[in-house]
């Protein structure tokens, strides 16, 4: 297995394990097209999160899904929200135009 593939798989495993321990509630997700250029679309994503865990480090994985509910694109958001508080995590994801047209919602 190539080093980069192994590192990517290990990162996903560690990230997923961290999410299993996280105690967060996603209250809402919003997405808006920020820019479009050369067949690519930059999408601004934000999620209102309530941190019910003991640590201020939080992370969530957002999925862009099509009409059938199949995942088209995935984006992780990480940040700091004090325990017992609600805050917003945000980020950008670049999606090719064909994928962008398939996405009906982010969850």
DRENPA-3360 file (N, C-alpha, C; in nm, 2 decimals, always signed):
BEGIN
1 = XXXXXXXX = +0.09/-0.12/+0.00/+0.00/+0.00/+0.00/+0.09/+0.12/+0.00 ~ +0.06/+0.22/-0.08/+0.13/+0.34/-0.09/+0.12/+0.42/+0.04 ~ +0.23/+0.50/+0.08/+0.23/+0.57/+0.20/+0.11/+0.67/+0.21 ~ +0.08/+0.74/+0.10/-0.02/+0.84/+0.11/-0.16/+0.78/+0.13 ~ -0.18/+0.67/+0.06/-0.31/+0.60/+0.08/-0.32/+0.55/+0.22 ~ -0.21/+0.49/+0.28/-0.21/+0.44/+0.41/-0.24/+0.56/+0.51 ~ -0.17/+0.67/+0.49/-0.19/+0.79/+0.58/-0.33/+0.84/+0.57 ~ -0.39/+0.84/+0.45/-0.53/+0.88/+0.44/-0.63/+0.79/+0.51;
9 = XXXXXXXX = -0.61/+0.66/+0.50/-0.69/+0.56/+0.57/-0.68/+0.57/+0.72 ~ -0.55/+0.59/+0.77/-0.53/+0.61/+0.91/-0.59/+0.73/+0.96 ~ -0.59/+0.84/+0.89/-0.65/+0.97/+0.93/-0.80/+0.95/+0.94 ~ -0.86/+0.88/+0.85/-1.01/+0.86/+0.85/-1.04/+0.77/+0.97 ~ -0.96/+0.67/+1.00/-0.99/+0.58/+1.12/-0.98/+0.66/+1.25 ~ -0.87/+0.74/+1.26/-0.85/+0.82/+1.38/-0.96/+0.92/+1.40 ~ -0.99/+0.99/+1.29/-1.10/+1.09/+1.29/-1.23/+1.03/+1.33 ~ -1.26/+0.91/+1.27/-1.39/+0.84/+1.30/-1.40/+0.80/+1.44;
17 = XXXXXXXX = -1.29/+0.75/+1.49/-1.28/+0.71/+1.63/-1.31/+0.83/+1.72 ~ -1.25/+0.94/+1.69/-1.28/+1.07/+1.77/-1.42/+1.11/+1.76 ~ -1.49/+1.09/+1.65/-1.63/+1.13/+1.64/-1.71/+1.04/+1.72 ~ -1.67/+0.91/+1.74/-1.75/+0.82/+1.82/-1.75/+0.86/+1.96 ~ -1.65/+0.93/+2.01/-1.64/+0.97/+2.14/-1.70/+1.11/+2.16 ~ -1.71/+1.18/+2.05/-1.77/+1.32/+2.06/-1.92/+1.32/+2.10 ~ -1.95/+1.41/+2.18/-2.09/+1.43/+2.22/-2.14/+1.56/+2.17 ~ -2.18/+1.56/+2.04/-2.23/+1.68/+1.98/-2.36/+1.66/+1.91;
25 = XXXXXXXX = -2.44/+1.77/+1.90/-2.57/+1.77/+1.83/-2.56/+1.87/+1.72 ~ -2.59/+1.83/+1.60/-2.60/+1.92/+1.49/-2.74/+1.98/+1.48 ~ -2.75/+2.10/+1.51/-2.88/+2.17/+1.51/-2.93/+2.21/+1.37 ~ -2.84/+2.26/+1.29/-2.88/+2.29/+1.15/-2.75/+2.30/+1.06 ~ -2.77/+2.28/+0.93/-2.67/+2.28/+0.83/-2.71/+2.38/+0.72 ~ -2.62/+2.46/+0.68/-2.66/+2.54/+0.56/-2.54/+2.54/+0.46 ~ -2.58/+2.55/+0.33/-2.48/+2.55/+0.22/-2.52/+2.66/+0.12 ~ -2.42/+2.73/+0.07/-2.44/+2.83/-0.03/-2.32/+2.83/-0.13;
33 = XXXXXXXX = -2.36/+2.85/-0.25/-2.25/+2.86/-0.36/-2.18/+2.99/-0.34 ~ -2.05/+2.98/-0.32/-1.96/+3.09/-0.30/-1.90/+3.14/-0.43 ~ -1.86/+3.05/-0.51/-1.79/+3.09/-0.63/-1.80/+2.97/-0.73 ~ -1.79/+3.00/-0.86/-1.79/+2.90/-0.96/-1.69/+2.94/-1.07 ~ -1.61/+2.84/-1.11/-1.50/+2.87/-1.20/-1.45/+2.74/-1.27 ~ -1.44/+2.74/-1.40/-1.38/+2.62/-1.47/-1.44/+2.49/-1.44 ~ -1.57/+2.48/-1.42/-1.64/+2.36/-1.40/-1.64/+2.32/-1.25 ~ -1.59/+2.40/-1.16/-1.58/+2.37/-1.02/-1.67/+2.47/-0.94;
41 = XXXXXXXX = -1.73/+2.43/-0.84/-1.81/+2.52/-0.75/-1.76/+2.51/-0.61 ~ -1.73/+2.63/-0.55/-1.69/+2.64/-0.41/-1.82/+2.66/-0.33 ~ -1.84/+2.56/-0.24/-1.96/+2.57/-0.15/-1.92/+2.60/-0.01 ~ -1.98/+2.71/+0.04/-1.96/+2.74/+0.18/-2.06/+2.66/+0.27 ~ -2.01/+2.59/+0.36/-2.09/+2.51/+0.45/-2.08/+2.56/+0.60 ~ -2.19/+2.56/+0.67/-2.18/+2.59/+0.81/-2.28/+2.50/+0.88 ~ -2.24/+2.47/+1.01/-2.33/+2.39/+1.09/-2.33/+2.44/+1.23 ~ -2.45/+2.46/+1.28/-2.47/+2.50/+1.42/-2.46/+2.38/+1.51;
49 = XXXXXXXX = -2.37/+2.38/+1.60/-2.34/+2.26/+1.68/-2.35/+2.29/+1.83 ~ -2.42/+2.20/+1.90/-2.42/+2.20/+2.05/-2.32/+2.10/+2.10 ~ -2.22/+2.14/+2.18/-2.12/+2.05/+2.24/-2.17/+2.01/+2.37 ~ -2.20/+1.88/+2.38/-2.25/+1.82/+2.51/-2.14/+1.74/+2.57 ~ -2.02/+1.74/+2.51/-1.91/+1.66/+2.56/-1.82/+1.74/+2.66 ~ -1.72/+1.67/+2.72/-1.63/+1.74/+2.82/-1.52/+1.82/+2.76 ~ -1.49/+1.80/+2.63/-1.38/+1.87/+2.56/-1.43/+1.98/+2.47 ~ -1.35/+2.08/+2.45/-1.39/+2.19/+2.36/-1.36/+2.16/+2.21;
57 = XXXXXXXX = -1.29/+2.06/+2.18/-1.26/+2.02/+2.04/-1.38/+1.94/+1.99 ~ -1.43/+1.99/+1.88/-1.55/+1.91/+1.82/-1.52/+1.90/+1.67 ~ -1.59/+1.79/+1.61/-1.58/+1.77/+1.47/-1.70/+1.70/+1.42 ~ -1.74/+1.73/+1.30/-1.86/+1.67/+1.24/-1.83/+1.64/+1.09 ~ -1.90/+1.54/+1.03/-1.88/+1.51/+0.89/-2.01/+1.55/+0.83 ~ -2.01/+1.63/+0.73/-2.13/+1.67/+0.65/-2.13/+1.60/+0.52 ~ -2.25/+1.55/+0.48/-2.26/+1.48/+0.35/-2.35/+1.56/+0.26 ~ -2.31/+1.58/+0.13/-2.40/+1.63/+0.03/-2.47/+1.51/-0.04;
65 = XXXXXXXX = -2.60/+1.50/-0.03/-2.67/+1.38/-0.08/-2.76/+1.42/-0.20 ~ -2.78/+1.31/-0.29/-2.86/+1.33/-0.40/-3.01/+1.29/-0.37 ~ -3.09/+1.29/-0.47/-3.24/+1.26/-0.45/-3.26/+1.13/-0.39 ~ -3.18/+1.03/-0.42/-3.20/+0.90/-0.36/-3.14/+0.88/-0.22 ~ -3.07/+0.99/-0.17/-3.01/+0.98/-0.04/-2.87/+0.93/-0.04 ~ -2.81/+0.91/-0.16/-2.67/+0.86/-0.17/-2.58/+0.98/-0.16 ~ -2.47/+0.95/-0.09/-2.37/+1.05/-0.07/-2.29/+1.09/-0.20 ~ -2.29/+1.22/-0.23/-2.22/+1.27/-0.35/-2.08/+1.32/-0.30;
73 = XXXXXXXX = -2.08/+1.40/-0.19/-1.96/+1.46/-0.15/-1.96/+1.47/+0.01 ~ -1.84/+1.46/+0.07/-1.82/+1.46/+0.21/-1.73/+1.57/+0.25 ~ -1.76/+1.64/+0.36/-1.67/+1.74/+0.41/-1.67/+1.74/+0.56 ~ -1.55/+1.74/+0.62/-1.55/+1.74/+0.77/-1.52/+1.88/+0.82 ~ -1.59/+1.92/+0.93/-1.57/+2.05/+0.99/-1.52/+2.02/+1.13 ~ -1.41/+2.10/+1.17/-1.35/+2.08/+1.30/-1.34/+2.22/+1.36 ~ -1.35/+2.23/+1.49/-1.33/+2.35/+1.56/-1.34/+2.34/+1.71 ~ -1.35/+2.46/+1.77/-1.36/+2.46/+1.92/-1.49/+2.53/+1.96;
81 = XXXXXXXX = -1.56/+2.45/+2.04/-1.68/+2.51/+2.10/-1.68/+2.46/+2.25 ~ -1.69/+2.56/+2.34/-1.68/+2.52/+2.48/-1.79/+2.42/+2.52 ~ -1.75/+2.33/+2.61/-1.85/+2.23/+2.66/-1.98/+2.30/+2.71 ~ -2.09/+2.24/+2.67/-2.22/+2.30/+2.71/-2.27/+2.42/+2.63 ~ -2.19/+2.45/+2.53/-2.23/+2.57/+2.45/-2.27/+2.53/+2.31 ~ -2.32/+2.63/+2.24/-2.36/+2.61/+2.10/-2.28/+2.71/+2.01 ~ -2.23/+2.66/+1.90/-2.15/+2.75/+1.81/-2.16/+2.70/+1.67 ~ -2.09/+2.77/+1.58/-2.10/+2.74/+1.44/-1.96/+2.70/+1.39;
89 = XXXXXXXX = -1.96/+2.59/+1.32/-1.84/+2.55/+1.25/-1.86/+2.58/+1.10 ~ -1.76/+2.61/+1.03/-1.78/+2.64/+0.88/-1.66/+2.61/+0.81 ~ -1.68/+2.60/+0.68/-1.57/+2.57/+0.59/-1.61/+2.57/+0.44 ~ -1.52/+2.54/+0.35/-1.55/+2.54/+0.21/-1.52/+2.40/+0.15 ~ -1.59/+2.36/+0.05/-1.56/+2.24/-0.02/-1.57/+2.27/-0.17 ~ -1.48/+2.21/-0.24/-1.49/+2.23/-0.39/-1.55/+2.11/-0.45 ~ -1.65/+2.13/-0.53/-1.73/+2.02/-0.60/-1.73/+2.05/-0.75 ~ -1.71/+1.94/-0.82/-1.72/+1.97/-0.97/-1.87/+2.00/-1.00;
97 = XXXXXXXX = -1.89/+2.07/-1.11/-2.02/+2.11/-1.14/-2.12/+2.00/-1.16 ~ -2.08/+1.89/-1.21/-2.17/+1.77/-1.23/-2.22/+1.72/-1.09 ~ -2.13/+1.71/-1.00/-2.16/+1.67/-0.86/-2.25/+1.77/-0.79 ~ -2.22/+1.90/-0.81/-2.29/+2.00/-0.75/-2.44/+2.00/-0.79 ~ -2.47/+1.98/-0.92/-2.60/+1.97/-0.97/-2.68/+1.85/-0.91 ~ -2.61/+1.75/-0.87/-2.68/+1.63/-0.81/-2.72/+1.65/-0.66 ~ -2.65/+1.73/-0.59/-2.67/+1.75/-0.45/-2.80/+1.82/-0.42 ~ -2.89/+1.76/-0.35/-3.02/+1.82/-0.31/-3.01/+1.88/-0.17;
105 = XXX = -2.93/+1.83/-0.09/-2.92/+1.88/+0.05/-2.79/+1.83/+0.12 ~ -2.75/+1.91/+0.22/-2.64/+1.87/+0.30/-2.69/+1.83/+0.44 ~ -2.64/+1.73/+0.49/-2.68/+1.68/+0.63/-2.56/+1.64/+0.71;
% end
